[in-house]
Amino acid sequence: MISSQMLKGTLEGCILKIISKEETYGYEIVQKLQEFGFHDVNEGTIYPLLLRLQKNNAITATMKSSSIGPNRKYYRISEKGRLDLDDFYKGWIELNLIVNSLLKDK
């Protein structure tokens, strides 16, 4: 099981990756994260992260009508968000190498 502390630092990068592929809304982001194995992630977890990403200008949001209910907030990655995603990817690769190297010496 992945601890919530480990998730916090990782989810923003994963959310940026999902949004970088296409404009999407919160519930759909949760579904995609769960499909990839983040089973304990829910809307209450990601909405504060989406708000932080929006405040940091990594994503933009637009309200759009929905055919099955109230309007939805759709998120799109910004140019700053693409740069942040690139930095996350590089950092993740480096961290992954370091941790794997350390764990091999078990």
OpenMM code with the backbone's topology and positions (N, CA, C; nanometers):
from openmm import Vec3, app, unit

residues = "MET ILE SER SER GLN MET LEU LYS GLY THR LEU GLU GLY CYS ILE LEU LYS ILE ILE SER LYS GLU GLU THR TYR GLY TYR GLU ILE VAL GLN LYS LEU GLN GLU PHE GLY PHE HIS ASP VAL ASN GLU GLY THR ILE TYR PRO LEU LEU LEU ARG LEU GLN LYS ASN ASN ALA ILE THR ALA THR MET LYS SER SER SER ILE GLY PRO ASN ARG LYS TYR TYR ARG ILE SER GLU LYS GLY ARG LEU ASP LEU ASP ASP PHE TYR LYS GLY TRP ILE GLU LEU ASN LEU ILE VAL ASN SER LEU LEU LYS ASP LYS".split()
positions = [
    Vec3(0.0847, -0.1192, 0.0000),
    Vec3(0.0000, 0.0000, 0.0000),
    Vec3(0.0888, 0.1249, 0.0000),
    Vec3(0.0532, 0.2209, -0.0810),
    Vec3(0.1282, 0.3445, -0.0920),
    Vec3(0.0771, 0.4418, 0.0134),
    Vec3(0.1689, 0.4988, 0.0918),
    Vec3(0.1276, 0.5922, 0.1967),
    Vec3(0.0803, 0.7238, 0.1350),
    Vec3(-0.0037, 0.7947, 0.2090),
    Vec3(-0.0562, 0.9212, 0.1583),
    Vec3(0.0551, 1.0251, 0.1429),
    Vec3(0.1573, 1.0182, 0.2250),
    Vec3(0.2691, 1.1114, 0.2123),
    Vec3(0.3434, 1.0903, 0.0805),
    Vec3(0.3631, 0.9636, 0.0424),
    Vec3(0.4280, 0.9355, -0.0858),
    Vec3(0.3419, 0.9846, -0.2021),
    Vec3(0.2126, 0.9683, -0.1891),
    Vec3(0.1209, 1.0070, -0.2968),
    Vec3(0.1192, 1.1560, -0.3214),
    Vec3(0.1227, 1.2346, -0.2150),
    Vec3(0.1082, 1.3798, -0.2292),
    Vec3(0.2081, 1.4381, -0.3278),
    Vec3(0.3318, 1.3981, -0.3183),
    Vec3(0.4335, 1.4525, -0.4061),
    Vec3(0.4267, 1.3997, -0.5483),
    Vec3(0.3579, 1.2906, -0.5673),
    Vec3(0.3543, 1.2244, -0.6965),
    Vec3(0.2283, 1.2583, -0.7762),
    Vec3(0.1188, 1.2773, -0.7072),
    Vec3(-0.0093, 1.2956, -0.7754),
    Vec3(-0.0148, 1.4192, -0.8649),
    Vec3(0.0466, 1.5283, -0.8231),
    Vec3(0.0413, 1.6477, -0.9077),
    Vec3(0.1016, 1.6196, -1.0448),
    Vec3(0.2160, 1.5517, -1.0475),
    Vec3(0.2779, 1.5169, -1.1749),
    Vec3(0.1908, 1.4238, -1.2562),
    Vec3(0.1283, 1.3273, -1.1889),
    Vec3(0.0397, 1.2333, -1.2595),
    Vec3(-0.0842, 1.3044, -1.3141),
    Vec3(-0.1364, 1.3979, -1.2385),
    Vec3(-0.2521, 1.4750, -1.2843),
    Vec3(-0.2142, 1.5588, -1.4053),
    Vec3(-0.0980, 1.6230, -1.3996),
    Vec3(-0.0520, 1.7009, -1.5152),
    Vec3(-0.0394, 1.6124, -1.6390),
    Vec3(0.0114, 1.4916, -1.6206),
    Vec3(0.0260, 1.3994, -1.7338),
    Vec3(-0.1098, 1.3668, -1.7952),
    Vec3(-0.2078, 1.3388, -1.7111),
    Vec3(-0.3423, 1.3069, -1.7604),
    Vec3(-0.4007, 1.4265, -1.8359),
    Vec3(-0.3891, 1.5448, -1.7774),
    Vec3(-0.4452, 1.6642, -1.8403),
    Vec3(-0.3687, 1.7001, -1.9675),
    Vec3(-0.2411, 1.6647, -1.9745),
    Vec3(-0.1621, 1.6980, -2.0939),
    Vec3(-0.2110, 1.6238, -2.2175),
    Vec3(-0.2778, 1.5117, -2.1974),
    Vec3(-0.3267, 1.4330, -2.3109),
    Vec3(-0.4542, 1.4900, -2.3711),
    Vec3(-0.5405, 1.5449, -2.2845),
    Vec3(-0.6655, 1.6043, -2.3330),
    Vec3(-0.7324, 1.6830, -2.2214),
    Vec3(-0.8124, 1.7784, -2.2605),
    Vec3(-0.8911, 1.8540, -2.1646),
    Vec3(-0.9839, 1.7564, -2.0921),
    Vec3(-0.9951, 1.7696, -1.9615),
    Vec3(-1.0737, 1.6737, -1.8849),
    Vec3(-1.1276, 1.7385, -1.7576),
    Vec3(-1.2146, 1.6687, -1.6871),
    Vec3(-1.2744, 1.7205, -1.5641),
    Vec3(-1.2382, 1.6299, -1.4459),
    Vec3(-1.2645, 1.6779, -1.3261),
    Vec3(-1.2183, 1.6133, -1.2037),
    Vec3(-1.2532, 1.4662, -1.1892),
    Vec3(-1.3798, 1.4330, -1.2055),
    Vec3(-1.4203, 1.2932, -1.1863),
    Vec3(-1.3511, 1.2013, -1.2858),
    Vec3(-1.3340, 1.2491, -1.4082),
    Vec3(-1.2663, 1.1697, -1.5108),
    Vec3(-1.1185, 1.1490, -1.4746),
    Vec3(-1.0567, 1.2498, -1.4146),
    Vec3(-0.9177, 1.2370, -1.3697),
    Vec3(-0.9078, 1.1295, -1.2623),
    Vec3(-1.0022, 1.1298, -1.1682),
    Vec3(-1.0042, 1.0267, -1.0633),
    Vec3(-1.0161, 0.8886, -1.1261),
    Vec3(-1.1059, 0.8729, -1.2217),
    Vec3(-1.1243, 0.7433, -1.2874),
    Vec3(-0.9964, 0.6963, -1.3551),
    Vec3(-0.9286, 0.7867, -1.4239),
    Vec3(-0.8051, 0.7492, -1.4928),
    Vec3(-0.6964, 0.7116, -1.3934),
    Vec3(-0.6848, 0.7870, -1.2847),
    Vec3(-0.5860, 0.7520, -1.1823),
    Vec3(-0.6153, 0.6134, -1.1247),
    Vec3(-0.7422, 0.5850, -1.1002),
    Vec3(-0.7795, 0.4538, -1.0467),
    Vec3(-0.7507, 0.3425, -1.1472),
    Vec3(-0.7718, 0.3678, -1.2744),
    Vec3(-0.7401, 0.2685, -1.3776),
    Vec3(-0.5918, 0.2331, -1.3782),
    Vec3(-0.5067, 0.3312, -1.3448),
    Vec3(-0.3632, 0.3073, -1.3405),
    Vec3(-0.3167, 0.2471, -1.2087),
    Vec3(-0.4076, 0.2299, -1.1127),
    Vec3(-0.3707, 0.1641, -0.9884),
    Vec3(-0.3774, 0.2493, -0.8635),
    Vec3(-0.4109, 0.3761, -0.8770),
    Vec3(-0.4272, 0.4623, -0.7598),
    Vec3(-0.5687, 0.4428, -0.7041),
    Vec3(-0.5946, 0.3255, -0.6489),
    Vec3(-0.7303, 0.2868, -0.6085),
    Vec3(-0.7872, 0.3694, -0.4935),
    Vec3(-0.7017, 0.4215, -0.4070),
    Vec3(-0.7500, 0.4963, -0.2912),
    Vec3(-0.7677, 0.6455, -0.3185),
    Vec3(-0.7405, 0.6897, -0.4394),
    Vec3(-0.7542, 0.8309, -0.4745),
    Vec3(-0.9002, 0.8602, -0.5055),
    Vec3(-0.9505, 0.9698, -0.4488),
    Vec3(-1.0887, 1.0088, -0.4748),
    Vec3(-1.0946, 1.1581, -0.5065),
    Vec3(-1.2133, 1.2079, -0.5313),
    Vec3(-1.2292, 1.3479, -0.5690),
    Vec3(-1.1824, 1.4419, -0.4586),
    Vec3(-1.2040, 1.4037, -0.3336),
    Vec3(-1.1586, 1.4863, -0.2216),
    Vec3(-1.0081, 1.4997, -0.2150),
    Vec3(-0.9391, 1.4056, -0.2761),
    Vec3(-0.7929, 1.4101, -0.2807),
    Vec3(-0.7446, 1.5000, -0.3933),
    Vec3(-0.8083, 1.4908, -0.5089),
    Vec3(-0.7525, 1.5623, -0.6245),
    Vec3(-0.7993, 1.7068, -0.6388),
    Vec3(-0.9179, 1.7409, -0.5889),
    Vec3(-0.9645, 1.8785, -0.6087),
    Vec3(-0.8733, 1.9821, -0.5437),
    Vec3(-0.8211, 1.9601, -0.4234),
    Vec3(-0.7233, 2.0567, -0.3705),
    Vec3(-0.5969, 2.0655, -0.4574),
    Vec3(-0.5550, 1.9522, -0.5145),
    Vec3(-0.4380, 1.9534, -0.6023),
    Vec3(-0.4677, 2.0297, -0.7311),
    Vec3(-0.5871, 2.0104, -0.7860),
    Vec3(-0.6266, 2.0850, -0.9063),
    Vec3(-0.6300, 2.2349, -0.8778),
    Vec3(-0.6806, 2.2727, -0.7612),
    Vec3(-0.6847, 2.4133, -0.7231),
    Vec3(-0.5435, 2.4702, -0.7115),
    Vec3(-0.4532, 2.3941, -0.6503),
    Vec3(-0.3148, 2.4392, -0.6371),
    Vec3(-0.2478, 2.4520, -0.7751),
    Vec3(-0.2705, 2.3542, -0.8621),
    Vec3(-0.2138, 2.3605, -0.9979),
    Vec3(-0.2683, 2.4813, -1.0738),
    Vec3(-0.3948, 2.5117, -1.0508),
    Vec3(-0.4565, 2.6272, -1.1166),
    Vec3(-0.3970, 2.7575, -1.0612),
    Vec3(-0.3806, 2.7653, -0.9301),
    Vec3(-0.3222, 2.8855, -0.8690),
    Vec3(-0.1775, 2.9063, -0.9133),
    Vec3(-0.1074, 2.7963, -0.9405),
    Vec3(0.0317, 2.8038, -0.9862),
    Vec3(0.0426, 2.8208, -1.1377),
    Vec3(-0.0718, 2.8411, -1.2027),
    Vec3(-0.0788, 2.8621, -1.3481),
    Vec3(-0.0288, 2.7437, -1.4300),
    Vec3(-0.0322, 2.6235, -1.3728),
    Vec3(0.0065, 2.5031, -1.4462),
    Vec3(-0.1097, 2.4511, -1.5305),
    Vec3(-0.2325, 2.4843, -1.4881),
    Vec3(-0.3516, 2.4445, -1.5627),
    Vec3(-0.4493, 2.5619, -1.5654),
    Vec3(-0.5399, 2.5575, -1.6611),
    Vec3(-0.6489, 2.6535, -1.6666),
    Vec3(-0.7802, 2.5755, -1.6574),
    Vec3(-0.8855, 2.6445, -1.6180),
    Vec3(-1.0143, 2.5786, -1.6023),
    Vec3(-1.1229, 2.6587, -1.6738),
    Vec3(-1.2159, 2.5859, -1.7330),
    Vec3(-1.3286, 2.6455, -1.8028),
    Vec3(-1.4544, 2.5682, -1.7666),
    Vec3(-1.5595, 2.6412, -1.7327),
    Vec3(-1.6879, 2.5772, -1.7053),
    Vec3(-1.7575, 2.5476, -1.8378),
    Vec3(-1.8073, 2.4234, -1.8490),
    Vec3(-1.8798, 2.3833, -1.9695),
    Vec3(-2.0056, 2.3082, -1.9277),
    Vec3(-2.1063, 2.3181, -2.0103),
    Vec3(-2.2306, 2.2483, -1.9802),
    Vec3(-2.2132, 2.0981, -2.0007),
    Vec3(-2.2913, 2.0234, -1.9269),
    Vec3(-2.2895, 1.8777, -1.9355),
    Vec3(-2.4281, 1.8298, -1.9742),
    Vec3(-2.4341, 1.7292, -2.0565),
    Vec3(-2.5640, 1.6768, -2.1006),
    Vec3(-2.6309, 1.5923, -1.9929),
    Vec3(-2.5557, 1.5563, -1.8888),
    Vec3(-2.6127, 1.4670, -1.7861),
    Vec3(-2.6187, 1.5291, -1.6469),
    Vec3(-2.6081, 1.6602, -1.6369),
    Vec3(-2.6155, 1.7219, -1.5055),
    Vec3(-2.5665, 1.8645, -1.5075),
    Vec3(-2.5180, 1.9109, -1.3912),
    Vec3(-2.4718, 2.0497, -1.3833),
    Vec3(-2.3457, 2.0731, -1.4664),
    Vec3(-2.3124, 2.1996, -1.4830),
    Vec3(-2.1904, 2.2348, -1.5550),
    Vec3(-2.0690, 2.1698, -1.4894),
    Vec3(-1.9682, 2.1436, -1.5711),
    Vec3(-1.8434, 2.0833, -1.5218),
    Vec3(-1.7281, 2.1793, -1.5465),
    Vec3(-1.6297, 2.1714, -1.4580),
    Vec3(-1.5072, 2.2480, -1.4760),
    Vec3(-1.4074, 2.1590, -1.5490),
    Vec3(-1.3712, 2.2003, -1.6695),
    Vec3(-1.2748, 2.1262, -1.7502),
    Vec3(-1.1368, 2.1907, -1.7364),
    Vec3(-1.0360, 2.1051, -1.7234),
    Vec3(-0.8993, 2.1515, -1.7024),
    Vec3(-0.8152, 2.1271, -1.8264),
    Vec3(-0.7273, 2.2226, -1.8525),
    Vec3(-0.6352, 2.2154, -1.9665),
    Vec3(-0.4973, 2.2558, -1.9154),
    Vec3(-0.3945, 2.1884, -1.9632),
    Vec3(-0.2583, 2.2195, -1.9207),
    Vec3(-0.2108, 2.3471, -1.9912),
    Vec3(-0.1353, 2.4280, -1.9188),
    Vec3(-0.0780, 2.5500, -1.9759),
    Vec3(0.0659, 2.5225, -2.0185),
    Vec3(0.1276, 2.6213, -2.0800),
    Vec3(0.2681, 2.6057, -2.1178),
    Vec3(0.3543, 2.5885, -1.9934),
    Vec3(0.3238, 2.6622, -1.8872),
    Vec3(0.3964, 2.6455, -1.7615),
    Vec3(0.3759, 2.5039, -1.7075),
    Vec3(0.2553, 2.4534, -1.7207),
    Vec3(0.2256, 2.3177, -1.6765),
    Vec3(0.3068, 2.2141, -1.7535),
    Vec3(0.3247, 2.2364, -1.8817),
    Vec3(0.4068, 2.1442, -1.9623),
    Vec3(0.5523, 2.1460, -1.9154),
    Vec3(0.6014, 2.2637, -1.8813),
    Vec3(0.7373, 2.2734, -1.8273),
    Vec3(0.7465, 2.2054, -1.6907),
    Vec3(0.6434, 2.2257, -1.6072),
    Vec3(0.6388, 2.1600, -1.4762),
    Vec3(0.6345, 2.0081, -1.4919),
    Vec3(0.5588, 1.9604, -1.5894),
    Vec3(0.5494, 1.8166, -1.6151),
    Vec3(0.6846, 1.7617, -1.6589),
    Vec3(0.7541, 1.8344, -1.7423),
    Vec3(0.8871, 1.7931, -1.7867),
    Vec3(0.9834, 1.7860, -1.6664),
    Vec3(0.9777, 1.8856, -1.5786),
    Vec3(1.0611, 1.8851, -1.4578),
    Vec3(1.0254, 1.7670, -1.3678),
    Vec3(0.8949, 1.7398, -1.3537),
    Vec3(0.8509, 1.6263, -1.2725),
    Vec3(0.9066, 1.4961, -1.3285),
    Vec3(0.8971, 1.4809, -1.4591),
    Vec3(0.9443, 1.3583, -1.5242),
    Vec3(1.0934, 1.3387, -1.5000),
    Vec3(1.1717, 1.4436, -1.5200),
    Vec3(1.3163, 1.4343, -1.4982),
    Vec3(1.3477, 1.4019, -1.3522),
    Vec3(1.2781, 1.4677, -1.2608),
    Vec3(1.2987, 1.4410, -1.1182),
    Vec3(1.2589, 1.2992, -1.0809),
    Vec3(1.1483, 1.2512, -1.1379),
    Vec3(1.1011, 1.1163, -1.1094),
    Vec3(1.2023, 1.0117, -1.1562),
    Vec3(1.2568, 1.0303, -1.2755),
    Vec3(1.3568, 0.9368, -1.3292),
    Vec3(1.4774, 0.9321, -1.2357),
    Vec3(1.5243, 1.0483, -1.1945),
    Vec3(1.6412, 1.0546, -1.1062),
    Vec3(1.6121, 0.9885, -0.9713),
    Vec3(1.4974, 1.0225, -0.9124),
    Vec3(1.4607, 0.9642, -0.7832),
    Vec3(1.4439, 0.8135, -0.7942),
    Vec3(1.3814, 0.7674, -0.9010),
    Vec3(1.3590, 0.6254, -0.9232),
    Vec3(1.4920, 0.5500, -0.9301),
    Vec3(1.5878, 0.6063, -1.0022),
    Vec3(1.7202, 0.5433, -1.0126),
    Vec3(1.7884, 0.5350, -0.8765),
    Vec3(1.7812, 0.6434, -0.8010),
    Vec3(1.8462, 0.6467, -0.6700),
    Vec3(1.7827, 0.5461, -0.5751),
    Vec3(1.6507, 0.5452, -0.5663),
    Vec3(1.5817, 0.4544, -0.4741),
    Vec3(1.6029, 0.3099, -0.5160),
    Vec3(1.5922, 0.2801, -0.6454),
    Vec3(1.6145, 0.1428, -0.6914),
    Vec3(1.7568, 0.0970, -0.6618),
    Vec3(1.8504, 0.1864, -0.6795),
    Vec3(1.9901, 0.1538, -0.6496),
    Vec3(2.0074, 0.1224, -0.5013),
    Vec3(1.9483, 0.2023, -0.4179),
    Vec3(1.9577, 0.1818, -0.2745),
    Vec3(1.8894, 0.0528, -0.2315),
    Vec3(1.7730, 0.0231, -0.2896),
    Vec3(1.6980, -0.0959, -0.2502),
    Vec3(1.7628, -0.2242, -0.2996),
    Vec3(1.8399, -0.2192, -0.4060),
    Vec3(1.9096, -0.3380, -0.4549),
    Vec3(2.0105, -0.3881, -0.3530),
    Vec3(2.0593, -0.2990, -0.2707),
    Vec3(2.1596, -0.3309, -0.1703),
    Vec3(2.0946, -0.3776, -0.0407),
    Vec3(1.9845, -0.4456, -0.0496),
    Vec3(1.9057, -0.4896, 0.0661),
    Vec3(1.9755, -0.5919, 0.1493),
] * unit.nanometer
topology = app.Topology()
chain = topology.addChain("A")
for resn in residues:
    res = topology.addResidue(resn, chain)
    for name in ("N", "CA", "C"):
        topology.addAtom(name, app.Element.getBySymbol(name[0]), res)
